[in-house]
Each structure stands twice: as C-alpha cells, then as structure tokens.
C-alpha cells in the first residue's frame, strides 16, 4: 500500500503539480486548499507525512504546523514545509512550530521525492 501524503497549499497549480510528483514517486496524495480543510481532513485521515505551504489565507502553514503538533494523532507525523518564503525568519518559525524540514519552491521532482523518502525512513526508524 502506498504511503499517504497530505499536501496543503492554497495554489491549485502547486497542489496539482506536487500531487503529480507524489503519484509518480509511488505515493498517494491527499490534498487540502487551506489549513481549515487540512484540519477537517485530519479528523478522518492519518497521512504518513504532511507537506505545508507557509503563505495561505486565514491560517498560515506555521500556525497549521502548531495545530498538527498539538494533536495526539499527528504529533509525530513528519511535516515538510515547502514554501517560496526562504528568509531566515520564515525558516526559523517553521522549524520552531515543529516542522521536520523546510524546502524552497520551486522544487525539482527528484529532490522532493528523495526528501520525502528520507523523512519517512527517519520516522520509521524513530518508532
């Protein structure tokens, strides 16, 4: 059974592109267009990894990451922030909120899949 990855991004194009990359990499992509949709989805789904965008309307990815870490079901789920915001403050805030890693957009398919596989391996080995 393929590993399930939740992608949270308000840009439909990015959501579609990342979804295609994941499926080509052998993963199943779950998608949410904002933090609220993601939190709703997490009530019924437990993905193996979560990819968040930082800049989203309403609740941003940093705040969503805090919610994910606070919930017992997802407290240990690997979180990758994938954002166009690459300033030191954004990266620091993302890591402080509990993200496992922070990558910049745009990202190459190979780099994304390699990073996800290594994060899933780390999570598996930590169990």
TINU-793423 format. One record per residue (C-alpha): residue number from 0; residue in one letter; x, y, z. Coordinates in Angstrom, 2 decimals, padded with zeros to 5 digits, m for minus. Example, Ala and Ser with C-alpha at 12.3 -4.5 7.8 and 13.67 -1.06 7.14 Angstrom:
2
@num=0, residu=A, xx=012.30, yy=m004.50, zz=007.80
@num=1, residu=S, xx=013.67, yy=m001.06, zz=007.14
This chain:
127
@num=0, residu=X, xx=000.00, yy=000.00, zz=000.00
@num=1, residu=X, xx=001.48, yy=003.38, zz=m000.94
@num=2, residu=X, xx=002.39, yy=005.87, zz=001.76
@num=3, residu=X, xx=m000.18, yy=008.65, zz=002.02
@num=4, residu=X, xx=000.95, yy=012.27, zz=001.93
@num=5, residu=X, xx=m001.22, yy=015.27, zz=002.70
@num=6, residu=X, xx=m000.36, yy=018.37, zz=000.67
@num=7, residu=X, xx=m001.72, yy=021.70, zz=001.93
@num=8, residu=X, xx=m001.37, yy=024.62, zz=m000.49
@num=9, residu=X, xx=m003.80, yy=027.37, zz=m001.47
@num=10, residu=X, xx=m002.49, yy=027.49, zz=m005.04
@num=11, residu=X, xx=m004.33, yy=024.92, zz=m007.18
@num=12, residu=X, xx=m001.42, yy=024.74, zz=m009.64
@num=13, residu=X, xx=001.07, yy=023.90, zz=m006.89
@num=14, residu=X, xx=m001.34, yy=021.38, zz=m005.35
@num=15, residu=X, xx=m001.79, yy=019.66, zz=m008.71
@num=16, residu=X, xx=001.93, yy=019.68, zz=m009.56
@num=17, residu=X, xx=003.01, yy=018.33, zz=m006.15
@num=18, residu=X, xx=000.23, yy=015.72, zz=m006.36
@num=19, residu=X, xx=001.56, yy=014.53, zz=m009.75
@num=20, residu=X, xx=005.14, yy=014.41, zz=m008.39
@num=21, residu=X, xx=004.00, yy=012.33, zz=m005.42
@num=22, residu=X, xx=001.98, yy=009.91, zz=m007.52
@num=23, residu=X, xx=004.91, yy=009.45, zz=m009.92
@num=24, residu=X, xx=007.07, yy=008.77, zz=m006.87
@num=25, residu=X, xx=004.72, yy=005.97, zz=m005.81
@num=26, residu=X, xx=002.80, yy=007.86, zz=m003.11
@num=27, residu=X, xx=m000.87, yy=008.57, zz=m002.65
@num=28, residu=X, xx=m001.62, yy=012.31, zz=m002.47
@num=29, residu=X, xx=m004.31, yy=013.76, zz=m000.22
@num=30, residu=X, xx=m004.94, yy=017.45, zz=m000.92
@num=31, residu=X, xx=m006.29, yy=020.42, zz=001.01
@num=32, residu=X, xx=m006.51, yy=024.01, zz=m000.26
@num=33, residu=X, xx=m006.22, yy=025.67, zz=003.13
@num=34, residu=X, xx=m005.40, yy=024.98, zz=006.77
@num=35, residu=X, xx=m009.05, yy=024.56, zz=007.77
@num=36, residu=X, xx=m009.67, yy=021.94, zz=005.07
@num=37, residu=X, xx=m006.48, yy=020.18, zz=006.21
@num=38, residu=X, xx=m007.60, yy=020.10, zz=009.87
@num=39, residu=X, xx=m011.00, yy=018.76, zz=008.79
@num=40, residu=X, xx=m009.35, yy=016.04, zz=006.68
@num=41, residu=X, xx=m007.04, yy=015.09, zz=009.58
@num=42, residu=X, xx=m010.11, yy=014.22, zz=011.68
@num=43, residu=X, xx=m010.71, yy=011.20, zz=009.44
@num=44, residu=X, xx=m007.32, yy=010.55, zz=007.78
@num=45, residu=X, xx=m003.86, yy=009.87, zz=009.19
@num=46, residu=X, xx=m001.29, yy=010.59, zz=006.49
@num=47, residu=X, xx=002.27, yy=009.25, zz=006.70
@num=48, residu=X, xx=003.70, yy=012.72, zz=006.01
@num=49, residu=X, xx=002.35, yy=016.26, zz=005.64
@num=50, residu=X, xx=003.63, yy=018.93, zz=003.21
@num=51, residu=X, xx=002.64, yy=022.51, zz=004.08
@num=52, residu=X, xx=002.85, yy=025.82, zz=002.29
@num=53, residu=X, xx=003.54, yy=028.81, zz=004.57
@num=54, residu=X, xx=001.65, yy=031.60, zz=002.83
@num=55, residu=X, xx=m002.05, yy=030.76, zz=002.87
@num=56, residu=X, xx=m005.11, yy=032.90, zz=003.59
@num=57, residu=X, xx=m006.71, yy=032.61, zz=007.02
@num=58, residu=X, xx=m004.39, yy=030.32, zz=008.96
@num=59, residu=X, xx=m000.84, yy=030.11, zz=007.59
@num=60, residu=X, xx=001.30, yy=026.98, zz=007.40
@num=61, residu=X, xx=003.27, yy=027.86, zz=010.56
@num=62, residu=X, xx=000.09, yy=028.03, zz=012.64
@num=63, residu=X, xx=m001.22, yy=024.85, zz=010.98
@num=64, residu=X, xx=002.04, yy=023.10, zz=011.89
@num=65, residu=X, xx=001.47, yy=024.05, zz=015.55
@num=66, residu=X, xx=m002.05, yy=022.55, zz=015.38
@num=67, residu=X, xx=m000.66, yy=019.35, zz=013.82
@num=68, residu=X, xx=001.95, yy=019.03, zz=016.58
@num=69, residu=X, xx=m000.66, yy=019.69, zz=019.31
@num=70, residu=X, xx=m002.99, yy=016.90, zz=018.11
@num=71, residu=X, xx=m002.09, yy=013.46, zz=019.55
@num=72, residu=X, xx=m002.91, yy=011.68, zz=016.24
@num=73, residu=X, xx=m000.42, yy=013.79, zz=014.26
@num=74, residu=X, xx=002.09, yy=014.89, zz=016.92
@num=75, residu=X, xx=004.76, yy=012.57, zz=015.48
@num=76, residu=X, xx=003.77, yy=012.77, zz=011.79
@num=77, residu=X, xx=006.69, yy=014.13, zz=009.72
@num=78, residu=X, xx=005.99, yy=017.66, zz=008.47
@num=79, residu=X, xx=007.78, yy=019.22, zz=005.49
@num=80, residu=X, xx=007.28, yy=022.91, zz=004.84
@num=81, residu=X, xx=007.55, yy=023.69, zz=001.15
@num=82, residu=X, xx=007.41, yy=027.43, zz=000.59
@num=83, residu=X, xx=008.50, yy=030.25, zz=m001.68
@num=84, residu=X, xx=009.42, yy=032.14, zz=001.50
@num=85, residu=X, xx=013.08, yy=031.41, zz=002.08
@num=86, residu=X, xx=014.02, yy=034.15, zz=004.54
@num=87, residu=X, xx=015.72, yy=033.14, zz=007.79
@num=88, residu=X, xx=012.76, yy=034.26, zz=009.90
@num=89, residu=X, xx=010.25, yy=032.09, zz=007.99
@num=90, residu=X, xx=012.54, yy=029.06, zz=008.18
@num=91, residu=X, xx=013.16, yy=029.62, zz=011.90
@num=92, residu=X, xx=009.42, yy=029.99, zz=012.59
@num=93, residu=X, xx=008.64, yy=026.84, zz=010.62
@num=94, residu=X, xx=011.20, yy=024.76, zz=012.50
@num=95, residu=X, xx=010.08, yy=026.25, zz=015.85
@num=96, residu=X, xx=006.48, yy=025.31, zz=015.05
@num=97, residu=X, xx=007.61, yy=021.69, zz=014.78
@num=98, residu=X, xx=008.38, yy=021.11, zz=011.10
@num=99, residu=X, xx=010.93, yy=018.36, zz=010.44
@num=100, residu=X, xx=012.35, yy=020.20, zz=007.43
@num=101, residu=X, xx=011.90, yy=023.28, zz=005.25
@num=102, residu=X, xx=012.42, yy=023.33, zz=001.48
@num=103, residu=X, xx=012.06, yy=026.14, zz=m001.01
@num=104, residu=X, xx=009.76, yy=026.31, zz=m004.04
@num=105, residu=X, xx=010.16, yy=025.72, zz=m006.87
@num=106, residu=X, xx=011.41, yy=022.21, zz=m006.25
@num=107, residu=X, xx=012.51, yy=019.53, zz=m008.67
@num=108, residu=X, xx=010.57, yy=016.28, zz=m008.70
@num=109, residu=X, xx=013.64, yy=014.19, zz=m007.84
@num=110, residu=X, xx=014.60, yy=016.44, zz=m004.90
@num=111, residu=X, xx=011.10, yy=016.34, zz=m003.42
@num=112, residu=X, xx=010.73, yy=012.56, zz=m003.70
@num=113, residu=X, xx=014.24, yy=011.97, zz=m002.27
@num=114, residu=X, xx=013.50, yy=014.26, zz=000.70
@num=115, residu=X, xx=010.14, yy=012.59, zz=001.39
@num=116, residu=X, xx=011.65, yy=009.10, zz=001.28
@num=117, residu=X, xx=014.41, yy=010.11, zz=003.69
@num=118, residu=X, xx=011.90, yy=011.74, zz=006.09
@num=119, residu=X, xx=009.66, yy=008.64, zz=006.01
@num=120, residu=X, xx=012.71, yy=006.42, zz=006.68
@num=121, residu=X, xx=013.72, yy=008.60, zz=009.65
@num=122, residu=X, xx=010.16, yy=008.45, zz=011.05
@num=123, residu=X, xx=010.11, yy=004.65, zz=010.61
@num=124, residu=X, xx=013.45, yy=004.27, zz=012.37
@num=125, residu=X, xx=012.34, yy=006.52, zz=015.25
@num=126, residu=X, xx=009.40, yy=004.21, zz=016.08
